[in-house]
Amino acid sequence: MRMHEDAGATPGPGLVADPADPATRESARSFGAAASVYHRARPGYPADAIAWLIGDATRVLDLGAGTGKLTEALVALDREVIAVDPVEEMLDELETAVPGVPRILGTAEDIPLGDGAVDAVVAGQAWHWFIPSRAIPEIARVLRPGGVLGLAWNSRDIRADWLRQAGEIMHERRDASTTFETYVAVGPPFGAIEEYTVEWVERMSRRRFLDLVRSRSYYITASGAEQDATRAALETLLETHPDLAGADELEVPYVTHCYRTRLPG
């Protein structure tokens, strides 16, 4: 994911320098049009990763909740969850996936909750949309003393050669979860960062994998010709790569990167 310059680090190649930039906001809005595909295709989160992320928190804010992939994992752990996202279409999809979870339109910079309202704030695949200089104090405001801020990213494990090649076709940017030292630098009033990683495998059909590609911002905002070329190249890869020959179902390896930090008690 991507880093905002206010957090005190220099963005690396391919990272967004300013989430408030109009081009970045347009990219964010593009997900609304593909909310259904996004939810259907994107992977969930392994339970042990999310259990570590929130610890003993019982009331959790899923910030930038999207269509509810992380919300589902939190509900499965029997937590009380509030979902906040700035895209109405995403929250509509979340209501279908996780009915009954309170859904609120809002942003990380203006969270529509009272002071000390939750035990934990979590963000899955969403930190890059936040402006840290404004979001960090706002997150601290809605957390109780000793509360947890947890950040999680799913990354496809490109040690698998076919996934590496697929990433090149998809023009994938470097995942900033690999640049922990400069990216997840939350800072005051939060304490030290802890890190936890889980490796796992998601089984999916070829069609779902192609839907996964269709849910990505690069694909959504590309021209029709660029979309056709990307899809054709991926279909060729899936048909011809020796690791996939004859496979009706793909085994897609993932790494879930988790980071958490606490407010003083």
Phi, psi and chi 1 to 4 in degrees:
 res  aa     phi    psi   chi1   chi2   chi3   chi4
   1 MET       - -164.8  -70.4  -55.5 -180.0      -
   2 ARG  -127.3  162.1  -65.0  155.3 -119.3  177.4
   3 MET  -118.7  140.3  174.3   90.2 -178.9      -
   4 HIS   -95.4  141.7 -172.3  -87.7      -      -
   5 GLU   -63.6  -23.5   57.9 -166.0   -0.5      -
   6 ASP   -63.7  -20.9  -73.8   -8.0      -      -
   7 ALA   -78.2   -2.8      -      -      -      -
   8 GLY    93.1   19.0      -      -      -      -
   9 ALA  -133.8  156.7      -      -      -      -
  10 THR   -89.9  122.0  -59.0      -      -      -
  11 PRO   -59.2  140.9  -21.1   33.0      -      -
  12 GLY   -83.6 -178.2      -      -      -      -
  13 PRO   -59.1  132.8  -22.4   32.2      -      -
  14 GLY    81.4    1.9      -      -      -      -
  15 LEU   -94.9  145.5  -53.1 -174.4      -      -
  16 VAL   -75.4  127.6  168.4      -      -      -
  17 ALA   -80.4  -27.7      -      -      -      -
  18 ASP  -146.9  107.6 -174.6   -1.6      -      -
  19 PRO   -62.7  -17.6  -22.5   34.1      -      -
  20 ALA   -83.8   -8.0      -      -      -      -
  21 ASP   -60.3  138.8 -179.1   84.7      -      -
  22 PRO   -55.5  -36.9  -27.3   35.3      -      -
  23 ALA   -64.9  -37.4      -      -      -      -
  24 THR   -68.3  -41.8  -55.8      -      -      -
  25 ARG   -64.4  -38.1  -69.3  -56.7 -180.0 -166.3
  26 GLU   -63.1  -40.1 -179.5   62.9   27.4      -
  27 SER   -62.0  -41.5 -179.1      -      -      -
  28 ALA   -62.2  -45.8      -      -      -      -
  29 ARG   -64.7  -26.3  -73.8 -167.9  -65.0  -90.0
  30 SER   -61.0  -26.5   72.2      -      -      -
  31 PHE   -67.1  -27.9  -74.8  112.3      -      -
  32 GLY   -59.4  -40.2      -      -      -      -
  33 ALA   -68.6  -19.5      -      -      -      -
  34 ALA  -117.6   25.6      -      -      -      -
  35 ALA   -58.9  -42.3      -      -      -      -
  36 SER   -65.4  -45.5  179.9      -      -      -
  37 VAL   -63.0  -40.8  172.1      -      -      -
  38 TYR   -56.5  -49.4 -174.1  102.5      -      -
  39 HIS   -68.9  -40.2 -172.2   81.7      -      -
  40 ARG   -64.3  -35.8 -177.5  172.2   65.6 -112.6
  41 ALA   -94.1  -37.0      -      -      -      -
  42 ARG   -68.4  146.1  -66.9  -70.4  175.9  109.2
  43 PRO   -74.6  161.3   30.4  -36.5      -      -
  44 GLY   -85.6 -154.4      -      -      -      -
  45 TYR  -128.3  139.9  -66.1   87.2      -      -
  46 PRO   -65.4  139.1   19.2  -27.6      -      -
  47 ALA   -59.9  -39.3      -      -      -      -
  48 ASP   -67.3  -31.4   52.8  -18.0      -      -
  49 ALA   -66.3  -43.9      -      -      -      -
  50 ILE   -74.1  -35.5  -56.6  -49.4      -      -
  51 ALA   -59.9  -41.4      -      -      -      -
  52 TRP   -65.9  -39.6  177.8   89.2      -      -
  53 LEU   -61.0  -40.1 -166.8   68.9      -      -
  54 ILE  -103.0  -12.0   60.3  173.8      -      -
  55 GLY    58.3 -129.5      -      -      -      -
  56 ASP   -93.8   12.3   60.2   -1.4      -      -
  57 ALA   -60.7  138.7      -      -      -      -
  58 THR  -109.1  -32.2   58.2      -      -      -
  59 ARG  -112.3  116.5 -166.4  163.7 -164.6 -111.9
  60 VAL  -125.5  134.5 -177.3      -      -      -
  61 LEU   -98.3  120.1  166.1   59.7      -      -
  62 ASP   -92.7  104.6 -173.8   -2.6      -      -
  63 LEU   -97.3  125.4 -170.8   56.8      -      -
  64 GLY    72.2   44.5      -      -      -      -
  65 ALA   -68.0  -21.0      -      -      -      -
  66 GLY    60.8 -133.6      -      -      -      -
  67 THR   -88.3    0.9   64.9      -      -      -
  68 GLY   100.9   19.8      -      -      -      -
  69 LYS   -61.3  -47.0  -74.0  -66.2 -172.0  176.4
  70 LEU   -73.2  -34.9 -178.9   51.8      -      -
  71 THR   -56.4  -43.3  -47.6      -      -      -
  72 GLU   -57.8  -43.6  -71.9  178.3  -39.3      -
  73 ALA   -65.6  -37.6      -      -      -      -
  74 LEU   -68.5  -42.8  -67.4  164.1      -      -
  75 VAL   -63.6  -38.6  169.1      -      -      -
  76 ALA   -62.6  -24.7      -      -      -      -
  77 LEU   -89.0    9.3  -67.9  171.5      -      -
  78 ASP    64.2   40.2 -160.9   26.4      -      -
  79 ARG  -100.3  152.2  -61.2  -48.5 -157.1  -95.1
  80 GLU   -82.6  120.9  179.6 -174.3   -6.4      -
  81 VAL  -122.0  139.5 -173.6      -      -      -
  82 ILE  -118.3  130.6  -58.0  167.5      -      -
  83 ALA  -107.5  128.4      -      -      -      -
  84 VAL  -125.0  132.3  169.3      -      -      -
  85 ASP  -155.9  149.1 -163.9   89.4      -      -
  86 PRO   -85.4   -3.3   30.3  -35.4      -      -
  87 VAL  -112.3  113.6 -178.9      -      -      -
  88 GLU   -61.7  -38.8 -171.4  169.4    3.5      -
  89 GLU   -62.6  -34.9  -65.6   90.1  -19.0      -
  90 MET   -64.5  -45.1  -70.9  -68.4 -154.1      -
  91 LEU   -67.8  -30.3  -70.1  178.7      -      -
  92 ASP   -62.6  -42.3  -71.2  -17.1      -      -
  93 GLU   -66.0  -38.4 -163.8   69.9   27.8      -
  94 LEU   -61.0  -40.9 -175.3  146.6      -      -
  95 GLU   -59.9  -37.2  168.4   61.3   18.4      -
  96 THR   -69.4  -40.6  -59.8      -      -      -
  97 ALA   -76.2  -39.0      -      -      -      -
  98 VAL  -133.5   73.0 -159.5      -      -      -
  99 PRO   -62.4  143.9   19.9  -30.6      -      -
 100 GLY    95.0  -14.9      -      -      -      -
 101 VAL   -76.7  128.2  170.2      -      -      -
 102 PRO   -58.1  131.3  -24.0   34.0      -      -
 103 ARG  -118.8  128.4  -60.6  167.3  -64.9  127.8
 104 ILE  -132.6  129.2  -53.0  173.9      -      -
 105 LEU   -71.7  128.5  -78.0  170.1      -      -
 106 GLY   178.9  174.2      -      -      -      -
 107 THR  -126.3  167.4   67.6      -      -      -
 108 ALA   -66.3  -24.6      -      -      -      -
 109 GLU   -86.7  -12.4  -61.7   78.2   23.5      -
 110 ASP  -148.8   79.9 -174.0   13.4      -      -
 111 ILE   -83.8  123.3  -59.1  171.3      -      -
 112 PRO   -81.5   55.1   28.7  -32.8      -      -
 113 LEU  -134.8  159.2  -65.5  177.1      -      -
 114 GLY   -77.4  171.5      -      -      -      -
 115 ASP   -63.4  139.0  -64.5   -4.0      -      -
 116 GLY    60.0   32.2      -      -      -      -
 117 ALA   -79.3  -23.1      -      -      -      -
 118 VAL  -134.4  159.8  -66.5      -      -      -
 119 ASP   -85.6  -26.7  -54.9  -46.7      -      -
 120 ALA  -149.3  146.1      -      -      -      -
 121 VAL  -118.7  127.8  173.6      -      -      -
 122 VAL  -124.9  151.9  -64.3      -      -      -
 123 ALA  -137.9  119.0      -      -      -      -
 124 GLY  -106.8  117.6      -      -      -      -
 125 GLN    59.1   26.2  -42.8  -71.2  128.4      -
 126 ALA  -126.4  -15.0      -      -      -      -
 127 TRP   -57.3  -29.5 -175.4 -107.8      -      -
 128 HIS   -70.0  -14.4   61.7  -63.9      -      -
 129 TRP   -87.3   -8.8  -61.1  121.0      -      -
 130 PHE   -89.9  152.5  -55.6  166.7      -      -
 131 ILE  -100.5  100.7  -58.8  174.2      -      -
 132 PRO   -54.6  -37.6  -28.8   37.5      -      -
 133 SER   -61.7  -25.5   62.1      -      -      -
 134 ARG  -103.3  -34.8  -66.7  170.6   52.4 -163.4
 135 ALA   -73.1  -38.1      -      -      -      -
 136 ILE   -62.1  -49.6  -70.4  169.2      -      -
 137 PRO   -64.7  -31.4   16.2  -27.5      -      -
 138 GLU   -69.7  -41.3 -176.2   69.1  -11.7      -
 139 ILE   -62.3  -43.2  -69.6  167.5      -      -
 140 ALA   -60.9  -35.6      -      -      -      -
 141 ARG   -62.9  -42.7 -179.8 -173.4   66.1   78.6
 142 VAL   -83.6   -7.9  -57.8      -      -      -
 143 LEU   -87.9  144.5  -82.7  171.6      -      -
 144 ARG   -73.0  161.3   63.1  165.6  175.8   80.2
 145 PRO   -56.3  135.2  -26.8   35.5      -      -
 146 GLY    82.0    1.5      -      -      -      -
 147 GLY   -68.6  162.1      -      -      -      -
 148 VAL  -107.9  136.2  172.5      -      -      -
 149 LEU  -107.0  119.9  168.9   59.5      -      -
 150 GLY  -121.1  132.5      -      -      -      -
 151 LEU  -120.3  135.4  -50.0  175.2      -      -
 152 ALA  -137.3  143.8      -      -      -      -
 153 TRP  -135.7  134.9  -72.7  -91.3      -      -
 154 ASN   -94.2  129.7  -81.0  -32.3      -      -
 155 SER  -126.5  134.2  -60.3      -      -      -
 156 ARG   -66.7  138.8  -73.5 -173.9  -63.0  -79.1
 157 ASP   -83.9   99.6 -170.7  -13.9      -      -
 158 ILE   -80.1   10.6   60.1  172.2      -      -
 159 ARG   -65.9  -21.1  -71.9  175.1  -65.3 -175.6
 160 ALA   -76.9  121.3      -      -      -      -
 161 ASP   -59.2  -40.1 -179.3   68.6      -      -
 162 TRP   -66.8  -33.1   73.3  -88.1      -      -
 163 LEU   -71.9  -35.3  -88.1 -178.9      -      -
 164 ARG   -60.9  -46.1  179.1 -170.4   59.4   77.0
 165 GLN   -65.0  -39.0  -68.3 -171.9   39.9      -
 166 ALA   -62.0  -39.9      -      -      -      -
 167 GLY   -61.9  -38.7      -      -      -      -
 168 GLU   -65.3  -41.3  -67.9  173.4   -5.0      -
 169 ILE   -63.7  -35.9  -67.5  169.3      -      -
 170 MET   -85.1    2.8  -66.8  155.5   58.3      -
 171 HIS    56.5   41.8  -58.7  -87.8      -      -
 172 GLU   -66.9  137.5  -83.5 -164.7  -41.7      -
 173 ARG   -84.0  161.5  -64.4  167.6  170.9  173.9
 174 ARG   -61.1  136.3 -174.8 -179.9   65.0  177.7
 175 ASP   -82.5  119.2 -175.0  -16.6      -      -
 176 ALA   -72.1   -5.3      -      -      -      -
 177 SER   -65.5  -14.8   59.7      -      -      -
 178 THR   -85.9   -5.6   62.8      -      -      -
 179 THR  -114.9   53.4   60.0      -      -      -
 180 PHE   -53.7  -43.6  163.2   71.1      -      -
 181 GLU   -59.5  -35.7  -65.4   81.7    0.8      -
 182 THR   -99.4  -18.9   57.4      -      -      -
 183 TYR   -94.5  -52.1 -175.3   57.7      -      -
 184 VAL   -91.9   57.6 -166.5      -      -      -
 185 ALA  -105.1   76.6      -      -      -      -
 186 VAL   -67.4  -50.3  176.2      -      -      -
 187 GLY    79.6 -175.2      -      -      -      -
 188 PRO   -56.1  145.0  -22.9   33.3      -      -
 189 PRO   -86.5    9.8   34.2  -37.8      -      -
 190 PHE   -81.5  159.0  -70.7   91.8      -      -
 191 GLY   -91.9 -153.8      -      -      -      -
 192 ALA   -66.7  153.0      -      -      -      -
 193 ILE   -91.3  134.6  -62.3  -77.9      -      -
 194 GLU  -108.4  152.8  -60.0  174.2   88.9      -
 195 GLU  -130.6  143.1  179.6  179.4   -1.6      -
 196 TYR  -147.6  137.5 -175.3   66.3      -      -
 197 THR  -129.7  137.5  -58.9      -      -      -
 198 VAL  -127.2  129.1  176.2      -      -      -
 199 GLU  -101.1  135.4  -63.0 -179.0    4.1      -
 200 TRP  -156.7  174.1   56.8  -70.4      -      -
 201 VAL  -128.6  132.6  172.6      -      -      -
 202 GLU  -107.8  126.1  177.4   90.7  -29.7      -
 203 ARG   -90.5  133.2  -64.1  178.6  179.8  -84.7
 204 MET  -152.2  154.4   63.5  178.9   69.1      -
 205 SER   -72.5  164.6   66.1      -      -      -
 206 ARG   -61.5  -38.7  -65.4 -173.0 -178.9 -155.7
 207 ARG   -61.9  -42.3  177.6  176.9  177.7  178.1
 208 ARG   -65.9  -37.1 -177.1 -179.5  163.8 -159.9
 209 PHE   -62.0  -41.8 -176.6   80.7      -      -
 210 LEU   -67.4  -33.8  -68.4  172.2      -      -
 211 ASP   -64.0  -36.2  -80.8  -14.4      -      -
 212 LEU   -58.3  -42.7 -177.7   64.9      -      -
 213 VAL   -64.0  -41.4  176.3      -      -      -
 214 ARG   -65.1  -19.5  -69.2  173.1   54.7 -145.6
 215 SER   -87.5   -3.7   77.3      -      -      -
 216 ARG   -85.6  145.7  -62.1 -174.2   65.5   83.4
 217 SER   -58.9  -39.9  179.2      -      -      -
 218 TYR   -56.5  -46.1  159.5   77.0      -      -
 219 TYR   -69.9  -44.5 -174.8   91.6      -      -
 220 ILE   -59.2  -39.6  -64.6  168.5      -      -
 221 THR   -92.6   -0.2   58.0      -      -      -
 222 ALA   -78.0  162.7      -      -      -      -
 223 SER   -70.3  163.5   68.8      -      -      -
 224 GLY   -57.4  -40.6      -      -      -      -
 225 ALA   -65.3  -41.0      -      -      -      -
 226 GLU   -66.2  -39.0  -69.4  169.9  -31.1      -
 227 GLN   -62.4  -44.8  -70.5  179.8  -12.1      -
 228 ASP   -61.3  -42.5  -69.4  -15.2      -      -
 229 ALA   -66.3  -41.1      -      -      -      -
 230 THR   -63.9  -47.4  -62.7      -      -      -
 231 ARG   -62.2  -42.3 -170.3  168.8   56.2 -110.4
 232 ALA   -64.9  -42.1      -      -      -      -
 233 ALA   -64.9  -38.5      -      -      -      -
 234 LEU   -69.1  -40.5  -75.6  169.2      -      -
 235 GLU   -62.4  -38.4  -72.1  173.4  -14.8      -
 236 THR   -64.3  -44.1  -61.5      -      -      -
 237 LEU   -59.8  -45.1  174.4   66.9      -      -
 238 LEU   -66.1  -29.0  -63.5 -179.0      -      -
 239 GLU   -80.9  -29.4  -70.8  -68.3  -23.1      -
 240 THR  -112.5  -19.1   60.0      -      -      -
 241 HIS   -66.3  133.0 -164.8  -76.9      -      -
 242 PRO   -61.6  -27.1   16.2  -29.5      -      -
 243 ASP   -73.9  -12.5  -67.9  -12.6      -      -
 244 LEU  -117.8   -3.3  -53.7  176.4      -      -
 245 ALA   -54.3  122.7      -      -      -      -
 246 GLY    76.7    1.8      -      -      -      -
 247 ALA   -83.0  124.0      -      -      -      -
 248 ASP   -81.7  -25.6  -66.3  -35.3      -      -
 249 GLU  -122.9  136.1 -172.0  176.8   60.3      -
 250 LEU   -98.0  142.9  -54.2  178.2      -      -
 251 GLU  -103.2  107.8  -67.0 -172.4   -7.1      -
 252 VAL  -103.4  109.7 -176.3      -      -      -
 253 PRO   -77.2  137.0   27.5  -31.7      -      -
 254 TYR  -125.1  156.0  -81.7   90.7      -      -
 255 VAL  -123.6  125.1 -179.6      -      -      -
 256 THR  -100.0  118.8  -61.0      -      -      -
 257 HIS   -99.8  123.2  -55.0  -91.2      -      -
 258 CYS  -120.2  138.1  -60.9      -      -      -
 259 TYR  -134.9  136.4  -53.0   99.9      -      -
 260 ARG  -138.9  152.6   71.7 -177.7 -178.6 -166.3
 261 THR  -149.1  155.3  179.9      -      -      -
 262 ARG  -122.3  151.8  -68.6 -177.2 -178.5  -90.1
 263 LEU   -74.1  155.2  -76.0  177.3      -      -
 264 PRO   -58.8  144.1  -22.7   32.8      -      -
 265 GLY   -73.6      -      -      -      -      -
